[in-house]
Amino acid sequence: MSTSILPLETVADPVPTRPIDSARPAAGGIPSVTGEHVGHRFADGPWLFRDLDFTLTTGEAVGLCGPSGSGKSTLLSIIAGFEPPAEGTIRRSRVNRVRWVFQNPHGMPRRTAIDHVVQPLLGQGIDRTQAEDEAIAIMSTFHLTKVAAREFRELSGGEAQRLMLARAIASKPDLLLVDEPTAQLDQRTANDIDSTLTGLAQGDAIVVIATHDPNTRAACTRVIDLAWHNPNPNIDTKDDTR
């Protein structure tokens, strides 16, 4: 995949042997996404996963793990509402604004880093001065204040990835989907990102993180492990986050 943020309206402790991924009831009045007996495959190909039940709500960061090819990105797309599952039911409640940060960030090459974060704030009716102040505050969380005036094309891969996360947070999403957020980062920065994302989940956003990083997995509140829902014996079910 090759883009950055897709607005839906426009475009720890050791983990248990079997991660907890069963659906739990969502409290009324808060954003939630519930899946019942969800499964997916493409055309007549093998099933990527089947019989998956889950409920995603605010207050927790949910890790989405499994081996390469297990359908993590596909499940993110289903959760976002970009495509329906091949079987099962997805229900969304009070989820109006979805943001997806892809693994390979792509921004506006000649626009500055701060412009990328200011833009969604201006879209919320905030005046430019306040938007710039809020943008700098968000960027500081991701150690990006020193590159605020640089054009996107001048950023390193890790800086661009963090910028897309900052942009997503500035959008104040109900549902934030993040694909491999620490893949291009050093360990210290990766730990900071994990802390920021899990902290964001304590607010008003549902946070779902697809990851191969065992540290990110450990930082999540709970984990959906697709290796446990793969009915195809020809696909390696070893979870490489362990």
N, CA and C of each residue as an Amber inpcrd file, in Angstrom:
protein
   726
   0.8360000  -1.1910000   0.0000000   0.0000000   0.0000000   0.0000000
   0.8690000   1.2380000   0.0000000   0.3630000   2.3060000  -0.6130000
   1.2390000   3.4560000  -0.7490000   0.4590000   4.7470000  -0.6480000
   0.0200000   5.0550000   0.5420000  -0.5300000   6.3690000   0.8200000
  -0.4720000   6.5730000   2.3080000  -1.0120000   7.6680000   2.7940000
  -0.8140000   7.9540000   4.2020000  -2.1060000   7.8670000   4.9860000
  -2.8630000   8.9490000   5.0520000  -4.0810000   8.9700000   5.8430000
  -5.2710000   8.9100000   4.9030000  -6.1950000   8.0310000   5.1340000
  -7.3890000   7.9640000   4.3170000  -8.6120000   8.3170000   5.1490000
  -9.1380000   9.5500000   5.0470000 -10.3850000   9.8470000   5.7250000
 -11.4930000   9.0070000   5.1080000 -12.3150000   8.3720000   5.9160000
 -13.3700000   7.5210000   5.3980000 -14.3540000   8.3220000   4.5830000
 -14.5670000   9.5800000   5.0050000 -15.5660000  10.3510000   4.3010000
 -15.0360000  10.8770000   2.9810000 -13.7400000  10.8300000   2.7470000
 -13.1850000  11.2860000   1.4800000 -12.3200000  10.2070000   0.8590000
 -11.9000000   9.7950000   0.8020000 -11.1430000   8.6920000   0.2750000
 -11.2710000   7.5090000   1.2720000   4.9100000  -4.5270000  28.6650000
   3.7690000  -5.0660000  29.2490000   4.0510000  -6.4140000  29.8260000
   2.9050000  -7.0000000  30.0200000   3.0900000  -8.3300000  30.5920000
   3.2010000  -9.3210000  29.4460000   3.7970000 -10.5280000  29.6950000
   3.8390000 -11.5060000  28.6220000   2.4300000 -11.8030000  28.1300000
   2.2800000 -11.9770000  26.8040000   0.9640000 -12.2610000  26.2550000
   0.5870000 -13.6910000  26.5740000  -0.7060000 -13.9960000  26.7100000
  -1.1250000 -15.3570000  26.9910000  -0.8860000 -16.2670000  25.8040000
  -0.9350000 -17.5730000  26.0540000  -0.7060000 -18.5340000  24.9810000
  -1.7030000 -18.3390000  23.8570000  -2.9830000 -18.1580000  24.1980000
  -3.9840000 -17.8220000  23.1930000  -4.5280000 -16.4430000  23.5140000
  -4.2460000 -15.4310000  22.6740000  -4.6620000 -14.0730000  22.9870000
  -6.1740000 -13.9550000  23.0950000  -6.6030000 -13.0380000  23.9430000
  -8.0240000 -12.7960000  24.1330000  -8.5230000 -11.9490000  22.9770000
  -9.4670000 -12.4840000  22.1860000 -10.0120000 -11.6980000  21.0840000
 -11.5240000 -11.8370000  20.9910000 -12.1410000 -12.3990000  22.0040000
 -13.5840000 -12.6010000  21.9570000 -14.3120000 -11.2720000  22.0790000
 -15.5130000 -11.2210000  21.4830000 -16.2930000  -9.9920000  21.5160000
 -16.7550000  -9.7140000  22.9320000 -16.6990000  -8.4510000  23.3060000
 -17.2030000  -8.0400000  24.6090000 -18.2220000  -6.9350000  24.3800000
 -19.2320000  -6.8160000  25.2330000 -20.2510000  -5.7970000  25.0030000
 -19.6750000  -4.4000000  25.1440000 -20.0710000  -3.5010000  24.2400000
 -19.6120000  -2.1150000  24.2920000 -20.5950000  -1.2850000  25.1010000
 -20.0510000  -0.3550000  25.8730000 -20.9130000   0.5420000  26.6340000
 -21.6520000   1.4700000  25.6790000 -22.8770000   1.8410000  26.0350000
 -23.6460000   2.7150000  25.1750000 -23.0400000   4.1000000  25.0970000
 -23.1630000   4.7270000  23.9230000 -22.7370000   6.0980000  23.7720000
 -21.2900000   6.3030000  23.4150000 -20.5040000   5.2330000  23.2590000
 -19.1090000   5.3820000  22.8670000 -18.8890000   4.6710000  21.5390000
 -17.8810000   5.0950000  20.7600000 -17.6140000   4.4170000  19.4940000
 -17.2790000   2.9420000  19.7060000 -17.7770000   2.1090000  18.8110000
 -17.4620000   0.6870000  18.8910000 -17.5740000   0.0470000  17.5180000
 -16.8070000  -1.0060000  17.3220000 -16.8970000  -1.8460000  16.1250000
 -16.9690000  -3.2830000  16.6090000 -18.0040000  -4.0000000  16.1860000
 -18.1960000  -5.3790000  16.6100000 -18.1950000  -6.2980000  15.4020000
 -17.4470000  -7.3780000  15.4890000 -17.4250000  -8.3920000  14.4450000
 -17.9280000  -9.7140000  14.9850000 -18.7810000 -10.3770000  14.2060000
 -19.3280000 -11.6700000  14.6130000 -19.0910000 -12.6940000  13.5100000
 -18.3760000 -13.7540000  13.8460000 -18.0920000 -14.8580000  12.9190000
 -17.5060000 -14.3370000  11.5990000 -16.5730000 -13.4220000  11.7060000
 -15.9920000 -12.7800000  10.5250000 -14.9480000 -13.6890000   9.8800000
 -15.0200000 -13.8010000   8.5740000 -14.0250000 -14.5400000   7.8110000
 -13.8070000 -13.8650000   6.4710000 -12.6540000 -14.1080000   5.8680000
 -12.4010000 -13.4770000   4.5700000 -11.4750000 -14.3220000   3.7090000
 -11.7910000 -14.2850000   2.4210000 -10.9310000 -14.8390000   1.3830000
 -11.2120000 -14.0700000   0.1040000 -10.3160000 -14.1780000  -0.8550000
 -10.4720000 -13.4870000  -2.1230000 -10.9280000 -14.4800000  -3.1750000
 -12.0810000 -14.1880000  -3.7980000 -12.6740000 -15.0700000  -4.8050000
 -12.7940000 -16.4820000  -4.2340000 -12.2330000 -17.4590000  -4.9410000
 -12.2930000 -18.8490000  -4.4710000 -10.9810000 -19.2840000  -3.8340000
 -10.1660000 -18.3200000  -3.4280000  -8.8880000 -18.6390000  -2.8060000
  -9.0610000 -19.1760000  -1.4020000  -7.9560000 -19.5130000  -0.7510000
  -8.0280000 -20.0460000   0.6160000  -8.4910000 -18.9730000   1.5960000
  -9.1070000 -19.4060000   2.6710000  -9.5270000 -18.4860000   3.7170000
  -8.3060000 -17.9340000   4.4430000  -8.2830000 -16.6210000   4.6150000
  -7.2260000 -15.9920000   5.4100000  -7.4980000 -16.1910000   6.8940000
  -8.7520000 -16.0220000   7.2710000  -9.1740000 -16.2300000   8.6590000
 -10.6710000 -16.4960000   8.6530000 -11.1470000 -17.1650000   9.7200000
 -12.5730000 -17.4730000   9.8400000 -12.9830000 -17.4520000  11.3120000
 -14.2890000 -17.3060000  11.5160000 -14.8880000 -17.4230000  12.8480000
 -14.2260000 -16.4870000  13.8560000 -14.0690000 -15.2280000  13.4480000
 -13.4230000 -14.2220000  14.2890000 -14.4880000 -13.3420000  14.9300000
 -14.5070000 -13.3110000  16.2560000 -15.4270000 -12.4630000  17.0120000
 -14.6250000 -11.4220000  17.7900000 -15.0630000 -10.1780000  17.7470000
 -14.3550000  -9.1370000  18.4950000 -15.2670000  -7.9380000  18.7010000
 -14.9690000  -7.1650000  19.7240000 -15.5590000  -5.8480000  19.9130000
 -14.4380000  -4.8700000  20.2300000 -14.3870000  -3.7920000  19.4760000
 -13.3750000  -2.7530000  19.6540000 -14.0590000  -1.5220000  20.2260000
 -13.5250000  -1.0000000  21.3200000 -14.0810000   0.1940000  21.9370000
 -12.9430000   1.1170000  22.3560000 -13.3070000   2.3050000  22.7980000
 -12.3040000   3.2120000  23.3440000 -11.7960000   2.6580000  24.6700000
 -10.6320000   3.1470000  25.0840000 -10.0840000   2.7280000  26.3650000
  -9.0670000   1.6210000  26.2790000  -8.8010000   1.1170000  25.0710000
  -7.8050000   0.0720000  24.9270000  -7.1780000   0.1510000  23.5420000
  -5.9080000  -0.2290000  23.4690000  -5.2080000  -0.3440000  22.1920000
  -5.1600000  -1.8240000  21.8430000  -5.7400000  -2.1840000  20.7160000
  -5.8370000  -3.5840000  20.3190000  -4.7650000  -3.8910000  19.2810000
  -3.9300000  -4.8680000  19.5740000  -2.9130000  -5.3000000  18.6350000
  -3.4720000  -6.3440000  17.6920000  -3.1450000  -6.2050000  16.4120000
  -3.5560000  -7.1650000  15.3930000  -2.2980000  -7.8490000  14.8860000
  -2.1420000  -9.1190000  15.2260000  -0.8950000  -9.8290000  14.9610000
  -1.1440000 -11.0730000  14.1220000  -0.0580000 -11.6600000  13.6490000
  -0.1320000 -12.8570000  12.8290000   0.9890000 -12.8430000  11.8220000
   1.2680000 -13.9800000  11.1940000   2.3590000 -14.0600000  10.2300000
   2.0510000 -13.2650000   8.9700000   3.0570000 -12.9970000   8.1720000
   2.8520000 -12.3230000   6.8890000   1.8820000 -13.1400000   6.0450000
   0.9280000 -12.4510000   5.4210000  -0.0540000 -13.1390000   4.5960000
  -1.2580000 -13.6530000   5.3470000  -1.3440000 -13.3560000   6.6480000
  -2.4650000 -13.8670000   7.4420000  -3.7150000 -13.0000000   7.3320000
  -3.5930000 -11.8230000   6.7080000  -4.7650000 -10.9810000   6.4930000
  -4.8900000  -9.7950000   7.4220000  -3.7760000  -9.3490000   8.0100000
  -3.8540000  -8.2180000   8.9450000  -4.3580000  -6.9550000   8.2520000
  -3.7650000  -6.6190000   7.1130000  -4.1890000  -5.4100000   6.4000000
  -5.6130000  -5.5560000   5.8760000  -5.9650000  -6.7640000   5.4620000
  -7.3320000  -7.0130000   5.0030000  -8.3270000  -6.7870000   6.1270000
  -8.0010000  -7.2740000   7.3170000  -8.9050000  -7.0770000   8.4490000
  -8.9970000  -5.6020000   8.8260000  -7.8920000  -4.8690000   8.7390000
  -7.9590000  -3.4250000   8.9730000  -8.9480000  -2.7770000   8.0110000
  -8.8950000  -3.1790000   6.7460000  -9.7930000  -2.6210000   5.7380000
 -11.2510000  -2.9570000   6.0410000 -11.4880000  -4.1630000   6.5250000
 -12.8460000  -4.5690000   6.8970000 -13.3320000  -3.7710000   8.1000000
 -12.4730000  -3.6150000   9.0970000 -12.8340000  -2.8390000  10.2880000
 -13.1480000  -1.3920000   9.9080000 -12.3600000  -0.8440000   8.9700000
 -12.5590000   0.5420000   8.5380000 -13.8420000   0.7290000   7.7450000
 -14.3560000  -0.3670000   7.1580000 -15.5380000  -0.2610000   6.3200000
 -15.2140000  -0.0750000   4.8600000 -13.9560000  -0.2550000   4.4770000
 -13.5620000  -0.0940000   3.0850000 -13.9770000  -1.2870000   2.2320000
 -14.1230000  -2.4540000   2.8530000 -14.6050000  -3.6250000   2.1340000
 -15.3530000  -4.5250000   3.1100000 -16.3430000  -5.2890000   2.6030000
 -17.0960000  -6.1770000   3.4860000 -16.3610000  -7.4930000   3.6800000
 -16.6130000  -8.1880000   4.7800000 -16.0270000  -9.5130000   4.9450000
 -16.7160000 -10.5110000   4.0250000 -16.0200000 -11.5900000   3.6900000
 -16.6280000 -12.6310000   2.8660000 -17.7310000 -13.3500000   3.6280000
 -17.6050000 -13.4100000   4.9350000 -18.6600000 -13.9820000   5.7630000
 -18.6560000 -13.2830000   7.1150000 -19.7820000 -13.3570000   7.7920000
 -19.8920000 -12.7250000   9.0950000 -20.4700000 -11.3200000   9.0130000
 -20.5400000 -10.6720000  10.1650000 -21.1910000  -9.3710000  10.2830000
 -20.2840000  -8.3830000  11.0020000 -20.2340000  -7.1580000  10.4860000
 -19.5360000  -6.0530000  11.1440000 -20.5630000  -4.9860000  11.4990000
 -20.5680000  -4.5570000  12.7430000 -21.4610000  -3.4830000  13.1730000
 -20.6320000  -2.3420000  13.7520000 -20.9420000  -1.1270000  13.3280000
 -20.2530000   0.0580000  13.8290000 -21.2490000   0.9720000  14.5220000
 -20.8390000   1.5290000  15.6240000 -21.6860000   2.4630000  16.3570000
 -20.8800000   3.7100000  16.7010000 -21.3960000   4.8580000  16.3190000
 -20.7700000   6.1530000  16.6220000 -19.3430000   6.2630000  16.0730000
 -19.0870000   5.5950000  14.9820000 -17.7900000   5.7100000  14.3070000
 -18.0110000   6.5380000  13.0490000 -17.6880000   7.8200000  13.1250000
 -17.9340000   8.7410000  12.0180000 -16.6630000   9.1730000  11.3010000
 -15.5480000   9.1250000  11.9970000 -14.3010000   9.5990000  11.3940000
 -13.2330000   8.5290000  11.5680000 -12.7750000   7.9920000  10.4380000
 -11.7780000   6.9220000  10.4290000 -10.4870000   7.4400000   9.8160000
  -9.3780000   7.1370000  10.4470000  -8.0750000   7.4640000   9.8770000
  -7.2190000   6.2020000   9.8570000  -6.5170000   6.0290000   8.7510000
  -5.6700000   4.8530000   8.5610000  -4.2690000   5.3410000   8.2090000
  -3.2970000   4.9820000   9.0060000  -1.9000000   5.3200000   8.7400000
  -1.2190000   4.0680000   8.2000000  -0.8410000   4.1060000   6.9360000
  -0.2190000   2.9530000   6.3040000   1.2630000   2.8580000   6.6450000
   1.8150000   1.6910000   6.3940000   3.2250000   1.4560000   6.7050000
   4.1380000   2.3250000   5.8540000   3.7780000   2.5400000   4.5980000
   4.5960000   3.3420000   3.6880000   3.9650000   4.7240000   3.5410000
   4.4640000   5.7160000   4.2660000   3.8270000   7.0350000   4.2790000
   4.0150000   7.7840000   2.9710000   2.9960000   8.5190000   2.5840000
   3.0700000   9.3370000   1.3780000   2.3280000  10.6340000   1.6520000
   3.0550000  11.7380000   1.6390000   2.4430000  13.0280000   1.8990000
   2.5230000  13.9330000   0.6870000   2.3610000  15.2240000   0.9210000
   2.4500000  16.2230000  -0.1450000   3.9080000  16.6750000  -0.2280000
   4.6230000  16.3110000  -1.2860000   6.0790000  16.4560000  -1.3300000
   6.5960000  17.8530000  -1.0180000   5.9230000  18.8960000  -1.5110000
   6.4420000  20.2600000  -1.3670000   5.7910000  21.0390000  -0.2250000
   4.9360000  20.3860000   0.5330000   4.3510000  21.0370000   1.6990000
   5.1800000  20.7030000   2.9260000   5.2340000  21.6440000   3.8630000
   6.0550000  21.4270000   5.0510000   5.4100000  20.4020000   5.9820000
   6.2380000  19.9200000   6.8820000   5.7400000  18.9450000   7.8530000
   4.5970000  19.5350000   8.6710000   4.7720000  20.7590000   9.1380000
   3.7220000  21.3500000   9.9750000   2.4320000  21.5530000   9.1970000
   2.5320000  21.8280000   7.8890000   1.3240000  21.9770000   7.0750000
   0.4720000  20.7120000   7.1110000   1.1390000  19.5610000   7.1260000
   0.4080000  18.2960000   7.1370000  -0.4280000  18.1400000   8.4060000
   0.0490000  18.6900000   9.5100000  -0.6650000  18.5570000  10.7820000
  -1.6680000  19.6920000  10.9690000  -1.3420000  20.8670000  10.4500000
  -2.2480000  22.0140000  10.5570000  -3.5210000  21.7820000   9.7450000
  -3.3880000  21.1660000   8.5850000  -4.5220000  21.0330000   7.6650000
  -5.7690000  20.4160000   8.3050000  -5.6780000  19.2630000   8.9740000
  -6.9020000  18.7160000   9.5780000  -7.4440000  19.5630000  10.7200000
  -6.5940000  20.3320000  11.3810000  -7.0650000  21.2200000  12.4430000
  -7.8580000  22.3840000  11.8590000  -7.3890000  22.9250000  10.7360000
  -8.1360000  23.9900000  10.0650000  -9.4950000  23.4780000   9.6120000
  -9.5410000  22.2230000   9.1980000 -10.8000000  21.6250000   8.7690000
 -11.8220000  21.5030000   9.8840000 -11.3620000  21.6230000  11.1290000
 -12.2670000  21.5710000  12.2820000 -12.7330000  22.9610000  12.7040000
 -12.3440000  23.9830000  11.9090000 -12.7820000  25.3370000  12.2030000
 -11.8780000  26.1010000  13.1430000 -10.7000000  25.5600000  13.4300000
  -9.7460000  26.2320000  14.3120000  -8.9800000  27.2780000  13.5040000
  -8.7680000  28.4670000  14.0680000  -8.0300000  29.4920000  13.3290000
  -6.5620000  29.0900000  13.2110000  -5.8810000  29.6800000  12.2310000
  -4.5370000  29.2210000  11.8940000  -3.5550000  29.3490000  13.0530000
  -3.5990000  30.4330000  13.7880000  -2.6510000  30.5990000  14.8960000
  -2.8070000  29.4860000  15.9220000  -4.0420000  29.2260000  16.3090000
  -4.2810000  28.1540000  17.2720000  -3.9370000  26.7940000  16.6670000
  -4.2510000  26.6240000  15.3790000  -3.9590000  25.3520000  14.7140000
  -2.4600000  25.0810000  14.6870000  -1.6680000  26.1230000  14.4350000
  -0.2190000  25.9420000  14.4160000   0.3090000  25.6060000  15.8070000
  -0.2560000  26.2410000  16.8320000   0.1630000  25.9270000  18.2060000
  -0.1690000  24.4770000  18.5520000  -1.3750000  24.0450000  18.1920000
  -1.7690000  22.6690000  18.4760000  -0.9280000  21.6870000  17.6630000
  -0.6170000  22.0570000  16.4230000   0.1880000  21.1850000  15.5750000
   1.5770000  20.9800000  16.1690000   2.1890000  22.0440000  16.6430000
   3.5150000  21.9300000  17.2580000   3.4550000  21.0540000  18.5020000
   2.3960000  21.2010000  19.2930000   2.2550000  20.3780000  20.4990000
   2.1480000  18.9020000  20.1390000   1.3710000  18.5940000  19.1070000
   1.2340000  17.2010000  18.6720000   2.5490000  16.6910000  18.1030000
   3.2090000  17.5040000  17.3000000   4.4670000  17.0890000  16.6780000
   5.5560000  16.8500000  17.7110000   5.5150000  17.6070000  18.8030000
   6.5320000  17.4160000  19.8400000   6.4220000  16.0270000  20.4600000
   5.2230000  15.4980000  20.5080000   5.0240000  14.1450000  21.0300000
   5.7880000  13.1240000  20.2010000   5.9500000  13.4210000  18.9220000
   6.6300000  12.5120000  18.0010000   8.0470000  12.9760000  17.6580000
   8.5800000  13.9220000  18.4580000   9.9410000  14.4290000  18.2520000
  10.1210000  14.9960000  16.8390000   9.1640000  15.8090000  16.4130000
   9.1860000  16.3370000  15.0500000   9.3010000  17.8560000  14.9860000
   9.4430000  18.5280000  16.1200000   9.4600000  19.9890000  16.0870000
  10.6490000  20.5330000  15.3010000  11.7600000  19.8170000  15.3050000
  12.9490000  20.2960000  14.5960000  12.7970000  20.2180000  13.0780000
  11.8410000  19.4340000  12.6120000  11.6630000  19.3000000  11.1580000
  10.3570000  19.9430000  10.7030000   9.7440000  20.7570000  11.5610000
   8.4330000  21.3290000  11.2470000   8.4420000  22.1280000   9.9510000
   9.5440000  22.8290000   9.6670000   9.6050000  23.6850000   8.4830000
  10.1340000  22.9690000   7.2440000  10.5130000  21.7150000   7.3740000
  11.0230000  20.9750000   6.2190000   9.8830000  20.4970000   5.3280000
  10.1750000  20.4190000   4.0300000   9.1980000  19.8470000   3.1170000
   9.1400000  18.3350000   3.3200000   7.9920000  17.7700000   3.0120000
   7.7990000  16.3370000   3.2350000   8.8550000  15.5100000   2.5020000
   9.2270000  15.9280000   1.3040000  10.1860000  15.1580000   0.5050000
  11.5740000  15.1270000   1.1370000  11.8370000  16.0160000   2.1020000
  13.1370000  16.0640000   2.7670000  13.2010000  15.1970000   4.0250000
  12.0830000  14.6130000   4.4080000  12.0410000  13.8300000   5.6400000
  12.5610000  12.4160000   5.4130000  13.1190000  11.8370000   6.4640000
  13.5040000  10.4290000   6.4130000  12.2420000   9.5740000   6.4870000
  12.3960000   8.2810000   6.2170000  11.2460000   7.3920000   6.2870000
  10.6140000   7.3660000   7.6610000  11.4510000   7.3330000   8.7020000
  10.9300000   7.3280000  10.0620000  10.2290000   8.6210000  10.4210000
  10.7860000   9.7560000   9.9710000  10.1580000  11.0540000  10.2340000
   8.8110000  11.1500000   9.5230000   8.7680000  10.6740000   8.2800000
   7.5170000  10.7140000   7.5230000   6.4520000   9.8430000   8.1830000
   6.8600000   8.6860000   8.6850000   5.9220000   7.7950000   9.3630000
   5.3480000   8.4680000  10.6120000   6.2220000   9.0970000  11.3980000
   5.7580000   9.7750000  12.6080000   4.8670000  10.9670000  12.2700000
   5.1810000  11.6490000  11.1650000   4.3660000  12.7880000  10.7570000
   2.9500000  12.3450000  10.4060000   2.8250000  11.2200000   9.7270000
   1.4950000  10.7300000   9.3790000   0.6950000  10.3380000  10.6240000
   1.3870000   9.8360000  11.6290000   0.7180000   9.5540000  12.9000000
   0.2400000  10.8470000  13.5610000   1.1050000  11.8670000  13.5410000
   0.7250000  13.1620000  14.1120000  -0.4690000  13.7510000  13.3700000
  -0.4620000  13.6470000  12.0630000  -1.5760000  14.1470000  11.2460000
  -2.8750000  13.4150000  11.5910000  -2.7670000  12.1100000  11.7540000
  -3.9560000  11.3230000  12.0870000  -4.5340000  11.7430000  13.4330000
  -3.6700000  11.9410000  14.4130000  -4.1320000  12.3350000  15.7440000
  -4.7710000  13.7200000  15.7070000  -4.2050000  14.6200000  14.8890000
  -4.7810000  15.9600000  14.7550000  -6.1940000  15.9110000  14.1880000
  -6.5080000  14.8510000  13.4590000  -7.8400000  14.7070000  12.8700000
  -8.8950000  14.3060000  13.8860000  -8.4590000  13.9430000  15.1000000
  -9.3740000  13.5270000  16.1730000 -10.3170000  12.4140000  15.7020000
  -9.7550000  11.2860000  15.3100000 -10.5910000  10.2100000  14.7660000
 -11.3630000   9.4560000  15.8460000 -12.4720000   8.8580000  15.4350000
 -13.1720000   7.9060000  16.2950000 -12.4900000   6.5440000  16.2300000
 -11.9260000   6.2350000  15.0680000 -11.2500000   4.9620000  14.8430000
  -9.9200000   5.2330000  14.1570000  -8.8330000   4.8230000  14.7920000
  -7.4910000   4.9960000  14.2380000  -6.8910000   3.6230000  13.9730000
  -6.5720000   3.3670000  12.7130000  -5.9470000   2.1220000  12.2940000
  -4.5100000   2.4140000  11.9020000  -3.5780000   1.6640000  12.4580000
  -2.1580000   1.9240000  12.2230000  -1.4840000   0.6300000  11.7770000
  -0.8160000   0.6870000  10.6360000  -0.1780000  -0.4970000  10.0610000
   1.3330000  -0.4080000  10.2540000   1.8720000  -1.2710000  11.0900000
   3.3150000  -1.3620000  11.3470000   3.9250000   0.0000000  11.7010000
   3.4950000   0.6310000  12.7840000   3.9520000   1.9900000  13.0880000
   5.4160000   2.1030000  13.4730000   6.0500000   1.0100000  13.8920000
   7.4390000   1.0950000  14.3680000   8.4360000   0.4610000  13.4090000
   7.9860000   0.1080000  12.2110000   8.8370000  -0.6640000  11.2980000
  10.0980000   0.0840000  10.8860000  10.0360000   1.4150000  10.7940000
  11.1780000   2.1890000  10.3050000  11.8710000   2.9810000  11.4160000
  11.6160000   2.6230000  12.6590000  12.0840000   3.4470000  13.7690000
  13.1170000   2.7300000  14.6220000  13.9910000   3.5240000  15.2610000
  14.8980000   2.9520000  16.2510000  14.0890000   2.5850000  17.4910000
  14.6840000   1.7790000  18.3690000  13.9230000   1.2220000  19.4780000
  13.3950000   2.2850000  20.4300000  14.1990000   3.3080000  20.6970000
  13.7510000   4.3480000  21.6250000  12.5410000   5.0860000  21.0660000
  12.6080000   5.4620000  19.7860000  11.4810000   6.1580000  19.1730000
  10.2750000   5.2410000  19.0710000  10.5270000   3.9620000  18.7620000
   9.4320000   2.9900000  18.6830000   8.7060000   2.8850000  20.0180000
   9.4560000   2.8760000  21.1010000   8.8380000   2.8120000  22.4270000
   7.9710000   4.0420000  22.6960000   8.4550000   5.2090000  22.2490000
   7.6760000   6.4400000  22.4170000   6.3670000   6.3650000  21.6230000
   6.4480000   5.8300000  20.4010000   5.2520000   5.6960000  19.5660000
   4.2530000   4.7510000  20.2250000   4.7530000   3.6260000  20.7250000
   3.8750000   2.6760000  21.4130000   3.1600000   3.3460000  22.5780000
   3.9160000   4.1280000  23.3530000   3.3360000   4.8100000  24.5090000
   2.2850000   5.8300000  24.0830000   2.5660000   6.5670000  23.0050000
   1.6240000   7.5710000  22.5160000   0.3320000   6.9240000  22.0370000
   0.4450000   5.8370000  21.2840000  -0.7430000   5.1770000  20.7470000
  -1.5900000   4.5520000  21.8490000  -0.9440000   3.9180000  22.8050000
  -1.7130000   3.3230000  23.8990000  -2.3370000   4.4100000  24.7760000
  -1.6460000   5.5520000  24.9030000  -2.2240000   6.6700000  25.6400000
  -3.4220000   7.2600000  24.9210000  -3.3360000   7.3390000  23.5780000
  -4.4490000   7.8560000  22.7850000  -5.6920000   6.9980000  22.9740000
  -5.4830000   5.7010000  23.1220000  -6.6140000   4.7860000  23.2890000
  -7.3760000   5.0540000  24.5800000  -6.7500000   5.7200000  25.5350000
  -7.4350000   6.0350000  26.7890000  -8.3810000   7.2190000  26.6320000
  -8.3390000   7.8610000  25.4680000  -9.2170000   8.9930000  25.2130000
 -10.4740000   8.5820000  24.4800000 -10.7510000   9.2450000  23.3600000
 -12.0160000   9.0440000  22.6560000 -11.8820000   8.2110000  21.3900000
 -10.7230000   7.6360000  21.1360000 -10.5100000   6.9120000  19.8850000
 -10.3600000   5.4140000  20.1150000 -10.8940000   4.6390000  19.1740000
 -10.5770000   3.2170000  19.0900000  -9.2440000   3.1150000  18.3580000
  -8.2920000   2.3920000  18.9150000  -6.9660000   2.2700000  18.3040000
  -6.6860000   0.8030000  18.0060000  -6.4070000   0.5130000  16.7280000
  -6.0670000  -0.8440000  16.3030000  -4.7190000  -0.7860000  15.6030000
  -3.7800000  -1.6160000  16.0470000  -2.4070000  -1.5640000  15.5560000
  -2.0180000  -2.9170000  14.9810000  -1.7830000  -2.9770000  13.6700000
  -1.2500000  -4.1880000  13.0520000   0.2680000  -4.1550000  13.1910000
   0.8460000  -5.2270000  13.7060000   2.2780000  -5.1670000  14.0040000
   2.9480000  -6.5250000  13.9650000   4.2380000  -6.5100000  13.6160000
   5.1250000  -7.6570000  13.7730000   6.0650000  -7.4530000  14.9630000
   5.9970000  -6.2850000  15.5890000   6.9400000  -5.9100000  16.6370000
   6.4880000  -6.4820000  17.9820000   7.2760000  -7.3650000  18.5990000
   6.8620000  -7.9470000  19.8800000   6.7170000  -6.9110000  20.9850000
   7.4880000  -5.8270000  20.9250000   7.3620000  -4.7800000  21.9410000
   6.0410000  -4.0220000  21.7940000   5.6510000  -3.7600000  20.5430000
   4.3630000  -3.1080000  20.3090000   3.2290000  -4.0160000  20.7520000
   3.3590000  -5.2820000  20.4230000   2.3470000  -6.2550000  20.8500000
   2.2030000  -6.2500000  22.3710000   3.3190000  -6.2610000  23.0660000
   3.2840000  -6.2960000  24.5290000   2.6750000  -5.0250000  25.1120000
   2.8120000  -3.8940000  24.3910000   2.2750000  -2.6280000  24.8870000
   0.7650000  -2.5250000  24.7200000   0.1980000  -3.3520000  23.8410000
  -1.2400000  -3.2900000  23.5840000  -2.0380000  -3.8410000  24.7620000
  -3.2520000  -3.3430000  24.9020000  -4.1280000  -3.7980000  25.9720000
  -4.5210000  -5.2520000  25.7750000  -4.8430000  -5.6140000  24.5500000
  -5.1370000  -6.9990000  24.2050000  -4.7850000  -7.2310000  22.7490000
  -4.8410000  -8.4830000  22.3370000  -4.3330000  -8.8600000  21.0220000
  -5.3350000  -9.7500000  20.2940000  -5.5430000  -9.4760000  19.0190000
  -6.2310000 -10.3890000  18.1150000  -5.1450000 -11.0710000  17.2920000
  -4.9900000 -12.3600000  17.4630000  -3.9360000 -13.1180000  16.7880000
  -4.5650000 -13.9380000  15.6680000  -4.3440000 -13.5160000  14.4230000
  -4.9670000 -14.1960000  13.2930000  -4.4230000 -15.5980000  13.0790000
  -3.2800000 -15.9040000  13.6730000  -2.7440000 -17.2580000  13.5560000
  -3.7140000 -18.2840000  14.1350000  -4.5300000 -17.8600000  15.0870000
  -5.4860000 -18.7660000  15.7230000  -6.7630000 -18.9190000  14.9110000
  -6.9080000 -18.1390000  13.8720000  -8.1460000 -18.1720000  13.0860000
  -7.8800000 -18.5390000  11.6310000  -6.7480000 -19.1480000  11.3690000
  -6.3710000 -19.5350000  10.0140000  -6.7240000 -21.0030000   9.7960000
  -7.7170000 -21.2860000   8.9420000  -8.1180000 -22.6780000   8.7250000
  -7.3100000 -23.3910000   7.6510000  -6.3440000 -22.6870000   7.0430000
  -5.5920000 -23.2490000   5.9270000  -4.2810000 -23.8360000   6.4270000
  -4.1140000 -25.1420000   6.4190000  -2.8840000 -25.7480000   6.9420000
  -1.6610000 -25.4700000   6.0890000  -1.8670000 -24.9310000   4.8770000
  -0.7300000 -24.6530000   3.9960000  -0.0950000 -23.2980000   4.2660000
  -0.7060000 -22.5230000   5.1670000  -0.1480000 -21.2150000   5.5250000
   0.4840000 -21.3230000   6.8970000   1.7190000 -20.8920000   7.0100000
   2.4320000 -20.9400000   8.2850000   1.6970000 -20.0940000   9.3160000
   1.3160000 -20.6980000  10.4390000   0.5780000 -19.9650000  11.4660000
   1.4730000 -19.4950000  12.5970000   2.7800000 -19.6080000  12.4460000
   3.6740000 -19.1210000  13.4900000   3.6290000 -17.6060000  13.5270000
   3.3210000 -17.0580000  14.6760000   3.2440000 -15.6080000  14.8490000
   4.6420000 -15.0740000  15.1030000   5.1490000 -14.2520000  14.1630000
   6.5310000 -13.7900000  14.2770000   6.6840000 -12.5980000  15.2100000
   5.6480000 -12.2430000  15.9810000   5.8310000 -11.2060000  17.0030000
   6.3020000 -11.8110000  18.3080000   6.4020000 -13.1110000  18.3910000
   6.7640000 -13.7420000  19.6640000   8.2500000 -14.0110000  19.7370000
